[in-house]
Amino acid sequence: IEGVPVYEVKLTITSETSKIKSGMTANIDIITDEKKEVLAVPSRAVEDGKVKILKTNGMIEIRPVETGLKSSDAKIEILDGVSENEEVITYMEESDE
């Protein structure tokens, strides 16, 4: 629909409930994998396997990263290349200078 793939899926309810009626429709999130307490950054911060880090001296360092899971809320897991508390740049305006 509007360029987004849509799949028809049939689910089976395994316990009885009076809240679900025949013919009802639903939006369902299907979780394929899950990790807790991971380092993640906005997906837009990662370009071609690299991120821009804002150093304490104000300089910018471009650093390669190893990524993991992607979330449905536009975040991506960082497995290696960025440490907790480092500042990752998510957007920079291009300059003609």
LOTITI-691140 format. One line per 8 residues: number of its first residue (from 1); for each residue y, x negated, z negated of N, C-alpha, C. Coordinates in Angstrom, 1 decimal. Atoms other than C-alpha are relative to their C-alpha. Layout:
<atoms>
NUM> Y X Z Y X Z Y X Z; ...
</atoms>
This chain:
<atoms>
1> -1.2 -0.9 0.0 0.0 0.0 0.0 1.2 -0.9 0.0; -1.2 0.8 -0.1 3.3 -1.5 1.1 -0.3 -1.5 0.0; 0.3 1.4 -0.1 1.7 -4.9 1.8 -0.8 -0.5 -1.2; 0.8 0.4 1.1 -0.2 -5.0 -1.5 -1.4 0.5 0.1; 1.4 -0.5 -0.1 -4.0 -4.9 -1.5 -0.3 1.0 -1.1; 0.4 -0.9 1.0 -5.4 -1.9 -3.3 -1.5 0.2 0.2; 1.4 -0.1 0.0 -9.0 -1.6 -4.2 -0.5 1.3 -0.8; 0.5 -1.1 0.8 -10.9 1.5 -5.3 -1.2 -0.5 -0.8
9> 1.0 0.5 0.9 -13.1 0.8 -8.3 -0.5 1.2 -0.8; 0.6 -1.0 0.9 -15.5 3.0 -10.2 -0.4 -0.6 -1.3; 0.4 0.5 1.3 -15.8 2.5 -13.9 -0.8 1.0 -0.7; 0.9 -0.8 0.8 -18.3 3.9 -16.3 0.5 0.0 -1.5; -0.4 -0.1 1.4 -17.1 5.1 -19.7 -1.3 0.0 -0.8; 1.2 0.2 0.7 -19.8 4.0 -22.2 -0.1 0.8 -1.3; 0.0 -0.8 1.2 -18.8 6.2 -25.2 0.7 1.3 0.3; -0.6 -1.3 -0.2 -18.0 9.9 -25.3 1.4 0.2 -0.6
17> -1.4 -0.3 0.4 -14.4 11.0 -25.5 0.5 1.3 0.6; -0.6 -1.2 -0.6 -12.5 14.2 -25.0 1.3 -0.2 0.7; -1.3 0.3 -0.6 -9.4 12.4 -23.8 0.0 -0.3 1.5; 0.1 0.3 -1.4 -10.7 11.6 -20.4 -0.7 1.2 0.7; 0.5 -1.2 -0.8 -11.2 14.5 -17.9 -0.4 -0.4 1.4; 0.4 0.2 -1.3 -12.9 14.6 -14.6 1.2 0.1 1.0; -1.1 -0.1 -1.0 -10.5 13.8 -11.7 1.2 -0.8 -0.4; -1.2 0.7 0.4 -8.0 11.8 -13.7 0.0 -1.4 0.7
25> -0.2 1.4 -0.6 -6.6 8.5 -12.3 0.6 -0.8 -1.1; -0.5 1.0 1.0 -5.6 5.4 -14.1 0.4 -1.3 0.6; -0.3 1.4 -0.3 -4.0 2.0 -13.7 -0.7 -0.9 -1.0; 0.8 0.8 0.9 -6.4 -0.6 -15.2 0.2 -1.5 0.3; -0.1 1.5 -0.2 -5.9 -4.3 -15.8 -1.4 -0.5 -0.3; 1.4 0.6 0.1 -9.2 -6.2 -15.2 0.2 -1.4 -0.4; -0.2 1.4 0.4 -9.2 -9.4 -17.2 -1.2 -0.8 0.4; 1.1 0.9 -0.5 -11.2 -12.1 -15.5 -0.2 -1.2 -0.8
33> 0.1 1.2 0.8 -10.5 -14.9 -17.9 1.1 0.1 -1.0; -1.1 -0.1 1.0 -8.5 -15.4 -21.1 -0.1 -1.2 -0.8; -0.1 1.1 0.9 -7.3 -18.3 -23.1 1.1 0.3 -1.0; -1.0 -0.1 1.1 -5.3 -18.4 -26.4 0.7 -1.3 -0.2; -0.8 1.2 0.5 -2.6 -20.8 -27.5 0.0 -1.2 1.0; -0.1 1.1 -1.1 -2.1 -22.7 -24.2 1.4 -0.3 0.3; -1.3 0.3 -0.4 0.9 -24.4 -22.9 0.2 0.6 1.4; -0.3 -0.7 -1.2 2.4 -22.3 -20.1 1.5 0.0 0.3
41> -1.3 0.0 -0.5 5.5 -22.3 -18.0 0.1 1.1 1.0; -0.1 -1.0 -1.1 7.0 -19.8 -15.6 -0.5 -0.6 1.3; 0.6 0.5 -1.3 5.2 -20.1 -12.2 1.0 -0.6 0.9; -1.0 0.5 -0.9 8.4 -20.6 -10.4 0.5 -1.5 -0.3; -0.4 1.3 0.4 8.9 -23.9 -12.3 -0.9 -1.1 0.7; 0.9 1.0 -0.6 5.9 -25.5 -10.5 0.1 0.1 1.5; -0.1 0.0 -1.5 6.5 -26.5 -6.9 -0.9 -1.2 0.5; 0.9 1.0 -0.6 3.8 -28.4 -4.9 -0.6 -0.9 -1.1
49> 0.7 0.7 1.1 2.0 -29.4 -8.2 0.9 -0.9 -0.8; -1.0 0.8 0.7 5.2 -30.8 -9.7 1.0 0.9 -0.8; -1.1 -0.6 0.7 7.8 -29.8 -12.3 1.1 -0.9 -0.2; -1.2 0.8 0.3 11.3 -30.9 -13.1 0.2 0.1 -1.5; -0.1 0.1 1.4 11.7 -32.1 -16.7 1.5 -0.4 -0.3; -1.3 0.4 0.4 15.2 -32.2 -18.3 -0.2 -1.0 -1.2; 0.2 1.0 1.0 15.2 -35.5 -20.3 1.2 0.1 -1.0; -1.0 -0.1 1.0 17.2 -35.9 -23.5 1.3 -0.7 0.4
57> -1.2 0.7 -0.5 19.7 -38.2 -21.7 0.7 0.8 1.1; -0.6 -0.8 -1.1 20.5 -35.4 -19.2 -0.6 -0.2 1.4; 0.6 0.3 -1.3 18.5 -36.9 -16.4 -1.2 0.9 0.3; 1.1 -0.9 -0.4 15.9 -35.0 -14.4 -1.2 -0.9 0.4; 1.2 0.7 -0.5 12.3 -36.3 -14.0 -0.9 0.9 0.7; 1.0 -0.8 -0.7 10.0 -34.9 -11.4 -1.4 -0.6 -0.3; 1.3 0.4 0.6 6.5 -35.0 -12.8 -1.2 0.8 0.6; 1.1 -0.7 -0.4 3.1 -34.1 -11.4 -0.7 0.7 -1.2
65> 0.7 -0.7 1.1 1.2 -31.5 -13.4 -1.4 0.5 0.5; 1.3 -0.6 -0.3 -2.4 -30.2 -13.5 0.1 1.4 -0.6; -0.2 -1.4 0.4 -2.4 -26.4 -13.7 -1.4 0.7 -0.2; 1.3 -0.7 0.3 -5.0 -23.9 -15.0 0.2 1.5 0.5; 0.0 -1.4 -0.3 -5.0 -20.1 -15.2 1.4 0.5 0.3; -1.3 -0.7 -0.3 -2.2 -17.9 -13.8 -0.1 1.3 -0.6; 0.0 -1.3 0.7 -1.2 -14.8 -15.7 0.7 1.0 0.9; -0.6 -1.0 -0.8 -0.1 -11.5 -14.4 1.5 0.2 -0.3
73> -1.4 0.0 0.3 3.3 -12.0 -16.0 0.8 -1.2 0.4; -0.7 1.1 -0.8 4.3 -14.9 -13.7 0.1 -1.3 -0.8; 0.1 1.3 0.7 3.2 -17.8 -16.0 -1.2 -0.7 0.5; 1.1 0.8 -0.4 0.9 -20.7 -15.3 -0.3 -1.0 -1.1; 0.4 1.0 1.0 -1.1 -22.8 -17.7 0.2 -1.4 0.5; -0.1 1.4 -0.2 -0.3 -26.5 -17.9 -1.1 -0.7 -0.7; 1.1 0.7 0.6 -3.4 -28.6 -18.5 0.4 -1.4 -0.3; -0.4 1.4 0.2 -1.7 -32.0 -18.2 1.3 -0.2 0.8
81> -1.2 0.4 -0.7 1.7 -33.5 -17.3 1.2 0.4 -0.8; -1.2 -0.5 0.8 4.0 -31.6 -19.8 -0.5 0.1 -1.4; 0.3 -0.2 1.4 4.1 -31.7 -23.5 0.8 1.1 -0.6; -0.7 -1.1 0.8 5.1 -29.0 -26.0 1.4 -0.5 -0.3; -1.4 0.3 0.3 8.9 -29.0 -26.6 0.7 -0.7 1.1; -0.8 0.5 -1.1 9.8 -30.6 -23.3 0.7 1.1 0.7; -0.8 -1.0 -0.7 12.4 -28.7 -21.3 -0.3 -0.1 1.5; 0.4 -0.1 -1.4 11.1 -27.6 -17.9 1.1 0.8 0.7
89> -1.1 -0.7 -0.8 13.7 -26.6 -15.3 -0.7 1.1 0.9; 0.6 -1.1 -0.8 12.8 -23.2 -13.7 0.8 0.3 1.2; -0.8 -0.3 -1.2 15.7 -23.0 -11.3 1.2 -1.0 0.0; -1.2 0.9 -0.2 18.4 -25.4 -9.9 0.6 0.4 1.3; -0.7 -0.3 -1.3 21.0 -24.6 -7.3 0.1 -1.3 0.8; -0.1 1.2 -0.8 20.9 -27.0 -4.4 1.4 -0.4 0.3; -1.4 0.5 -0.2 24.0 -29.1 -3.9 0.0 -0.8 1.3; -0.2 0.7 -1.3 25.4 -30.4 -0.6 0.5 -1.4 -0.2
97> -0.6 1.3 0.3 26.7 -33.5 -2.4 -1.1 -1.1 0.1
</atoms>
